[in-house]
Amino acid sequence: MNMTITNTLLAGWQPQLAAIAAAVPGDDGAHDTNHLHRVWRNATDLLADYPDADALVVLAACYLHDIVNLPKNHPERHLASRQAAQQATRELAAVGFPADLLPGVAHAIETHSFSAALTPETIEAKIVQDADRLDALGAVGLARMFYTAGRMGSALAHGSDPAGKHRALDDKAYSLDHIAVKLATLPATMQTAAGRRLGEERVRELHAFRDMFVAEWAAA
């Protein structure tokens, strides 16, 4: 399929997919429609390295991967991506999405989740997983981290040892700990070379922020 046809196809489906996602009830500002737009933007950067990947599969999975979104402290959080894959399949079938692409979309959605701990087997699923994880890094990732921690009742940082030099890290209690506990580990989990490169760049930004935060916190 030539690029003009592909771009036209994507442009036609994008608003429909965004509308399906926007219709899902929820008040999680870390997983809102803007998050979906950013994940798709990340994915388009990664797709440039994989011209054989099906961009429509990636587009659909980017916009519907959080159609079922459970809080991070929910006991069934690890099942949310499977539920999202099932719900997305039903929604897509109802609007006439190409039936032969539905399994690929479902696989990409089911394996995108860190909590699910599933391995993506297709290039489309690898791109979606990387694109979603990239949005947890950098400046927006930091904002999402603190926003989510606030919703869960976590403190900003440990009162006397924010860097965790003399204690065990606990990102459920202290938001700043989440950088070392999880976010800094994400680049090594990226499935694509571009994802790893971009992830490493954004983690450097996180570390720079953490250093400034610790310096200011200690001076207070």
Secondary structure as GFF3:
##gff-version 3
##sequence-region A 1 220
A	DSSP	alpha_helix	3	22	.	.	.	ID=ss1
A	DSSP	three_ten_helix	29	31	.	.	.	ID=ss2
A	DSSP	alpha_helix	33	47	.	.	.	ID=ss3
A	DSSP	alpha_helix	55	64	.	.	.	ID=ss4
A	DSSP	three_ten_helix	77	79	.	.	.	ID=ss5
A	DSSP	alpha_helix	80	94	.	.	.	ID=ss6
A	DSSP	three_ten_helix	99	101	.	.	.	ID=ss7
A	DSSP	alpha_helix	102	111	.	.	.	ID=ss8
A	DSSP	alpha_helix	123	134	.	.	.	ID=ss9
A	DSSP	alpha_helix	138	152	.	.	.	ID=ss10
A	DSSP	alpha_helix	177	181	.	.	.	ID=ss11
A	DSSP	three_ten_helix	183	185	.	.	.	ID=ss12
A	DSSP	alpha_helix	186	189	.	.	.	ID=ss13
A	DSSP	alpha_helix	193	219	.	.	.	ID=ss14
###
